[in-house]
Amino acid sequence: MIHQYKNNGYNIVMDVESGSIHVVDDMVYDMIGVLDEYSRTDTVAEHIDEDTVKAAPFEKVKDLLTKKMPGYGQEDLLEAYEEVASLIEDESLFTDDPYEEQIGQLMDRKNVVKALCLHVAHDCNLSCRYCFAGEGEYHGPRGLMSLETGKQALDFLVAASGGRKNLEVDFFGGEPLMNFEVVKELVRYGRSLEEKHDKRFRFTLTTNGILLNDEVLEFANREMSNLVLSIDGRKSVHDLMRPRRGGQGSYDEIVPKFQKAAASRDQTDYYVRGTFTHNNLDFSKDVIHLADLGFEQISVEPVVAGPDEDYAIKEEDIPQILEEYDILAKYLLERKKAGRGVNFFHFMIDLTGGPCAVKRLSGCGSGTEYLAVAPNGDLYPCHQFVGMDGFLMGNVRDGVINTKLRDSFKSCNVYSREECRKCFAKLYCSGGCAANAYNFSGSINGVYEMGCVLQRKRVECAIMLKAALSE
């Protein structure tokens, strides 16, 4: 599959299956477009030999190119075609799909759990308007995870991880710092398991910052491989969507704490994570605001909400959002070239290696490699499914009982969705979020169409940035 687009003055050609990215001049760009158009017809064999990945001799395609590219002379066409032919010979253009035949192996892989999202608190001290967890309650009563249940969760992870050495645990909520003593004890318990079982825990803490203090920060800097700090951007935006339960804003309280946390971690191994809504479609200004506050690791992503919510992103908002991504990409490029680089999470793409085949095809591993644990020990496919009828998988004492549901998630991949098969971004987004797909289509094998549009734009901007920075 070939995808071509123009962005910020660059002609970019993606060979989707090989992962090759080419920045080309106008003539080569047009020529690849001509060949791609014909590769989609029955006459493909006249122009490209798919079986041997070999370009046809120029004489064989000369008439086609002359007809379709009348503004170019024969010598210029020959020179450009030789460049295109070399890319075809190198198997970085018009390549076959190497992944679909691996789907069987994906389904047959062992059931290994490598990561848990521990819901240590189904309670929160904020009242975020867009919270999918209903102020931390997750469709049920408020509650805190006991130390005993948390230990059982870590024991379950060790037992279910097979031969995998590196394990990941995210302390989540609600607000996990409302149960900080249990967090500390669970980290201590996890460390006690490492040598005995030849494991290594990588702990992460996600917090809204209200309870963040020097004691917590010192502990986090010692034990947490990553910190996720929730802030939406500008004060007016943040306080509107992330107020305290009494309606007071939280921006002024958390910003100094987050700045201190980022500095204490040398601007690495953390990110500030925000959400933009219909109320701040100019979200590039929120990213810029966070950068100006001194944060170098930033994630601001679109809200996912039903159409009845006044803050939900609407179909008519999409053109502005796409333009905002372009604005943001150009800003980050200028900042990087000026020596003040900022990492924007959704523009971070590894074009040299990237994720393994399993990740490219099946994404985050929810319901299989990655599970969420409710305060009572119940297991769910991920944090967004916690408390939802029909998605209970088992519990930390007995393990995964609902193997049929696990198999459903195991079969969820880019080839189980017809829309993904035809999408150039499929090996970057890996099919997207199963929870979003379920909430908007009724099936984990469906798609969240609005999310797809925005994801494709983010991929295009990310690749443009790579192209610009490689000059």
N, C-alpha and C positions, 0 to 999 in steps of 0.2 A: 504494500500500500504506500502510495506517495501522498504527502500533504505539502502544499505550497502556500505561502502567505508572505505578505510584505509588512514590515513593522519598523518604524523609526528609521526608514531609509535603507533597510536591509532586505534583500531577496533571499528568503530562507526556504530550503527544500528539506523535508524530512522523509527518510526512508524508514517507515514505521517499524517493520519487522527486524531490520538489522540494527536499528537505533542510530543510524548514521545521520548527521546533520551537515548540510552543505550551504554555505553562503556563496551565492553565485552572481554573475552579472546579468543584465537584462536578457541577452541573447540566450544564454544557457537556461535561464529561468523559463523563458518562453518555449524553448526546445523540449525541455523535460515535460512541460505541460502538454505539448503536442503528442509526445510519445506516451505519456500517461493516458491521455484520452483514447488513444488507439489500443493501448494495452488492456482496456476495459471492453474491447470488442472481440469478435471472433477472428479478426485479422492480426491478432497479436503475434502469431508465429511468423508473419512476414517482416516483423520489425525487431522482435526480441525473442531469442530462443530460451524459453523458460526452463527447459530441462537442463541445459548446460550453463545457464546464467551467462550467456554470451551475446554481445551486441551484434546486430546484423552489419554487414559491410555498408559503407556510406552509399554506394551506388544503389543499394536496395531501398534506402529510405530517402534518397535525394529528391525524388519527385514529390513525396509526401511533405517533406520539410519546405521545399520551394513553394508548394501550394499554400501551406498553412502559415508560412513566415515570409510573405512577399517583400517585406522591407529589408531583407538581408541578401547579400551577394553570395555566390557559390563558394568562394574561398573562405569567407567568414563562417558560413554554415559548416563547411568541412572542419575548420579548426574547432568550432564549438562542439561538433559531433564527436570529434576525437576525444575531447575532454569528458563528454557524457559516456562514451563507450568505455573509457578507462575506469570510470566509476562502476559501470555495470560489470566489467571484468573483475574488479576488486570486490564484488559482492557487497557494495555499499549503496546500490541503487537498483530498484526493481527486483528486490530479493524475495525469496519465498518465505512463508511463515514457519519458523522453526519451533514454535511453541504449541500449536494445537495438538500435535501428536503426543505431547507430554501430559495431556489432561488425564489419561489413564493412570500415569504414575502419581499424579497429584491426588487422585481419588484413593489410590492404594497405599499412600504413605501412612506410617504408623501414627497412632493417636498420641501425640506428645503435647503437653501443656508447658509453655515457656513463660507465660506472663499472667499476672492477676491484677485486677483493679479492685483493691480492698476498700469497700465502702465503710470506713470506720465510723462515719457519722451520717445518719439520715436526719440531719438537723442543720440549720444554718442561721447565721446572725445577720444575713442580708435578705432582701426581698426582691431579687432580680426579676424584672418583668418578663423576660424571655426564658426563664429557667425551665428546661425540659423536665427537671426533677421535682417541680412543684415546691420550691423553697426547701429542697433537700429531702422531702418526704417520700418521693418515689412511689406514689400511688398507695401508700400505706402509712402506718403510724410513725411518729418520730422515734428515733432510738439510736443508741451508740453500740458499736461492736464491743463485745467483751474480750478480754485478753485471751481467755480460753478458746473462743471461736477463732480469733486471729491466729493463734498458734496452730489450731487445726487446719486453717487455710494454708499456712506455710508448709505444714507437714504434707498436706494434699499436693501442693505444688511440687515439692521434692519428689514425692512418690510418682506423680504423673508426668514428670519431666524426662523420664528415661535416662538416656546417656547424655542429655544436654547439660553442659556445665554452667552456662550463664543464664540466670533467671532474672525476671523483672517484676517488680511490685510497685504499684502506684497507690499511694495513700490518697483517698478521694472522698468526696462527700456529695451533697452538703458541704460543710466546712470541716475538714479533718482535724484542724487544730482545736476544735471543741472536744476532741478526745486525744489530746496530745500525750498524756501519760501512757495510754495504750500504744500509741505510735512508737514512743521511745522503747517500751518493753518489747514490742514486736521486732524492732530493728535489732535489739540485743539478742532476742531469741533466734532471729534469722542468722546472725553472725555465728551463733553457737552451732548451727547446723552445717556451716560451710565446709570446714575441714573434714568433718565426719562423713559427709556425703559427696565430697569432691564437687561442691557447687560454689557459685559466686553470685550473691544477690546484688542487683542494681536497683536501689530504691529511688523513687520519685515522690515529691510532695506537690500537690496542687492546692493553692490557698488564695482566698480573697484578701488576705493581708490584715484583716481587722485585729487578729490575735497574734500577729507576727511581732516578736520582740527580740531582745538580744539573746536570751536563752534559746529560743527556737532557732534563731539564725545560726548561732554557734553550733547547735546540734545538726542543723541541715547542712552546713558547710563541711561538717565532719562526715556525715553519713549519707547524704542525698546526692546521687549522681546528677540529678536534674531538679530544678525548681520551676514550677509553672505558676506565674503570678498574674492574677486576673485583673485587668484594667482595660476599659474600652477606648481610651484616648482622651480627648479634650474634656475638661471639667464638666461643661454643660451636657455633653453626650453621656459621660460616665454616670453622673449623678441622676440623670433622667432614668437610666435603665438599671442601675445597680445601687438603689438606696438601701438604707437601713430599714428595719421593720417599722420604725416610726415615721419613715418618709425622709429622714435627714440624708444628705449626701454622704458618700464615703471617700470621695476623691482626695480631699485635703489630708485625710488621715493616712491613707495608704501610700501616696506618692513618695514621701520621704523614706518610708520603710523599704519600698521597692528599689529606690535609688541606692540606698545603703546595701541592700541585698545584692544587687547587680555589681556594684563596685567591689564588695567583699569577695565575689567569685570571679574577679578579674574579667568581667563582662563575658564569661563563658558559662556553659552548663546551666543555663536557665533560659526562659523566654517569658516576656510579658505577652499575655494572650488576651485578645479582645474580640468583641463581636460587633459588626455593624448591622444596622437595620434600615428600614424605610426612613427613619428619622435622621439618619446621617449618611445619605448616599454619597456625600463628598468625603468618604472615609479616608481618602489619601491624605487629607489634612490631619486625621487622627494618627495615622502612621508617622507623618512628619512631626507631629506634636510629640509623640513618644520618642522619636529619634532626638528631637531637640532637648528632651528631658535627660538625655544621656544613655538611653537604652540602646543596645546594639543587637539584641536578639528579639525580634518582634514577630508576632502572629496576630493578624486581625482578619477574621473570616466572616462570611455572611451568616446571618441568623437563619435558622431553619424553623419555620413556623407555619401554621395553618393560615389560609387566606383570610379568615375572619379576624385575625389579630391586627390591630391598627399599626403595629410596627413591622408586620410581615413584608418581605420584599415581593413586589408585584411584577407582573409581566412587563408592564410599561417602564419599570425601573431599570431593566436590563441594559438598554443602550448607554445610560449614564454610568452604570457600574463598569461596563466594558471600557468606557473612556477613562474612568478613574484608574483602572489597572494600567492603562497606557501612561497616564500622568505619573503614577507611582513608579513605574519601571524607569521612566526617563529621569525622575528625581533621584532614584537610588543609583542609577548609572552615573549621574553627575557627582553625586556624593562620593561614590567609590573612587572615581577618577581624581577627586580632590583629596583623597587620603582619609576620608571620614566614613568608611564603609559601614553599612548596616545590613544584617542578614534578615530578610523578610521570608518567613517560613515557607510561604506558598510560592515563592520564586526560587526555591533551592532545589536544583535538579543536578544529579550526578550523571554527566554524559560519558564519562570514561569507564565506569564500571556499573554503577547502579545496583538495584536490588537483585537478588537471585531470581531464578525462574518462578519459584513458588510464589514469591512476593509480587512479581510482575503480573501473575495470573490471578491470584486470589486475595491480594491486599493484606489487611491488618491481621487476618487469621481469627477474627471473632467467631466464637462458637466452637473453635477447634484448638488453636494454639493459645488463644487469649480468652480469658473468662473474667467475669465480674462476680464479686462475692458480696452479698447483702449482709447487713449487720447480724442477722440470725444464722448466717452460714450458707444460705441458699445460693446456688450457682446459676448464672445467666450468661447468654452469649457475649454481652458487653454491657458497659454502664448504661447505655441508652435503652436497653431492654429490661433493666431491673424493675421488678414489680409488675411487668406486663403479662397478662393471662396468655398461656400457651407457650411461654418462653422459659419456663423453669426447667433447668437441665439436671438438677440434682442438688447435692449439698456437700460440704467439705468433709463430712463424716463418712458418707457412703460413696462419694465420687459422682461421676456423671452417670445418671440412670437413664435419662432420655437420649438414648443413642440414636434414635431415629431423627431427632432434631439436630444432633451433632452431625449426622450424615448429610442433612439438608444444607447445613452451613459449609460442610466439606466440599459439596458439589457446586458451591456458589463461586463462579469465576467469570472472567471476561468472555468466555465462550458459551456460558449458559444464558447470556443476555444477547439477543440479536442486535440490539442497539449498540452494544460494545464492540461487537465484531466489526462493525463498519466505522468505528471511531478511531481517529489518529492518535488520541490521547490514551488509548486503552492500556498501554504498557507503562504509563506514568501514574494513572489514578487507580489502576488495577480493578476497575469496575465500580469504584466509589463505595460509599457507606451503605452497608446492608440495612441499618436501622432507618436511614433516610428513605431508601428504596421501599422498605416495608410501609413506612408511614404515609408515603405518597402514592404507592401503586398497589399496596396490599400484599406484596410478595418480596421476599429478600432477593429474588432473582429479577425484580423489576428495576427501574431506574428512577431517579429523582431528576427530571428533565432540566429544571432550572439550574440545579447544581451542576449538571453536565455542561451546560453552556458556559458557566462561570469557570469551571475547571479547565475547559479547553482554552479559554482566554489566558488563564494563569500559566498554562504550559507554554503557550506562544510567547508570552512576555518573558518567561524564564529563559527560554532558548535565545530570544533576542539579546538578553543581558549577557548570556554566555558568549554569544557571537561578538558583541561589542567589546567585551572585556578581554577577548583573545587577540584583538588587533595589535 
